[in-house]
Structures are given as C-alpha cells and as structure tokens.
Amino acid sequence: MSPRTVRREAHAKINAFLRVLGAREDGYHDLESLVVPISLADVVTVREADALTVDVRGASELTGAVPAGGLNLALVAALALGDACPDAGGARIVVDKRIPVAAGLGGGSADAAATLLALNELWGCGVDEGTLAELGERLGSDVPAMLVEGPVLMSGRGELVAPAPMAPLWWVLASFDFGVRSPDAYRWWDEAGGGTGPDPVPLLDAAAAGDAEALGPLLFNDLEAVVCARHPEIAEARDRLLELGALGAVMSGSGSSVVGLARDEVHARAIAEGLPGALVVSGPPA
Ligand code: C5P
C-alpha cells in the first residue's frame, strides 16, 4: 500500500490595515489588523514516513538565505503537534515555495499553519481548533490568523482572531529582493515615538461591502513610514501603484511587499503592466 498523503495550500496574507496600539511588557506590541488571505500560496504536502523531515522546494531566491524563524517554522510546527498528539509518527513534509520570504506576506506562518492542519489529518490526531490555535500562537504571532480560512480581524499580539467577512477583491503585489525583519520594524516604530492610525470601522465596513473605491483611500499601516524611511524603494513602489491608477496602496505587515488595490481583475492587470515583476492576486481568493 502506498503511503498516505495530505496536501494543503498555504495562502499568503496581506494586511489591509495594520494599527499598532503600543509596546507591551513581553517585547511584543498590541495591534489590530485586517488580515486577508490572497491567491498566492505555497503548497504543503505531508506523507507518512518513518522519520520527520522537511524539504523546501522552489526558486533559489525563495528557498535560500532563509531568515531565522522563516521556513523552518514548518518543522517546528510538526514537532509542536507531535508533542500534543499521542498518535504522531514520522512524516515527510514538502513545502513548494511561491511566497517571497520576509516580505510581510506571512509565508513562514502560512506554512506552519498548513503543516499543523495537514499533519493533524495525516496522523489522525483529532486536535481541536482551540488547541491548534494555542500551538500556532507559540509558533508565531501570525499563525492563529493563518489557521482560519478567510479574512480575520486580528488583535492582541495576534492571538485574538475573529472572522471578518469580505468579498474577493483584486490587488497588485510588488515584492522586493530584500526582506524586513519584524523585530526591526517594531523597534523603529518604538524609536519614532509610535504613531497609531485611525479607527478602522469605516475600512472594515468598506471591506465587508466589497467596495474597492471606498476601501482604497482607507488602507493604512502604522509600520509603513518607519520602514519606508530605511527602504525608500517601498515608498516608490507605493507611489508608482497610485500613479498607475490603484485605488489605494499600502505596505503589507512589516514589509517589504506593497499592494495596490484595483477595481477588478482587468484593472489589476493594467496596473501590473506598468510595474515590472508585479503579480496580480485576488484577496480573499476569488
Ligand atoms: O511572533 P513573531 O515571531 O512573528 O514575532 C517576531 C517579532 O516581531 C517579535 O519578536 C517582536 O519583536 C515583533 N512583534 C511585535 N508585536 C507583535 C508581533 C511581532 O513586536 N504583535
């Protein structure tokens, strides 16, 4: 009998807004964010095996130069689930990378979340959602949000997640060949005296209604100014997206990626033509 296999897409995310509320005693920051999964995804495949191994495949710029806490999060996730699951065995985990690394797109967190879900099924652990979320929270602040299928309003340091209904929209994604480390971005925010963006209710209403025209000008990210001050390319890409007709443009997470919001798919493709290397994505996936 051939070994059983479970395959899951690990969708990247963008932050339609990211509001930093303040630094905490534990080194993290309290925040609020609308986390939107996008069509760009890694694929995580797990297969029964004697030992636990992780194999990362993809273009060398995606699999090489892995930042600490990046891709190996899939392995850490497997070990964490193994501790919580008496039926855990070995597994061969293969991650096919498409999501740029350290790009503010939650690639490592998405891989970890998909690994938890896939191994829970492969090993027949029956670990419930709440316990998976607790395991996820220990792996990284974005993992609980990535365990939920669909957009979420995230708060706390990331562990509090509530589904946020939203119609699919079209975005143009500009990524760079450099990443930004989250601890750096949050430290720069502290050093700058930490500005906090507006009440997100109008933005959440626009997102829920799928009203791209209303949503575009409301997109914001409190980490954007301090990251752009160190990486002017990010601000240039944001401004270029707006010049090309995006309804709004914002840095995702702690950077380095930027997304521009389009009216529809045709509009997104027209904008992307003006920005070499840009990708057209739907979010949430259409
Ligand atoms: O949780 P995660 O490992 O993704 O966080 C990486 C770093 O980003 C943290 O060590 C912290 O410096 C910063 N961070 C933060 N507040 C958050 C999430 C992350 O300060 N809510």
Boltz pocket constraint, residues with backbone or C-beta under 6 A from the ligand:
constraints:
  - pocket:
      binder: B
      contacts: [[A, 27], [A, 28], [A, 29], [A, 30], [A, 31], [A, 69], [A, 137], [A, 139], [A, 140], [A, 141], [A, 142], [A, 156], [A, 157], [A, 158], [A, 182], [A, 183], [A, 184], [A, 186]]
      max_distance: 6.0
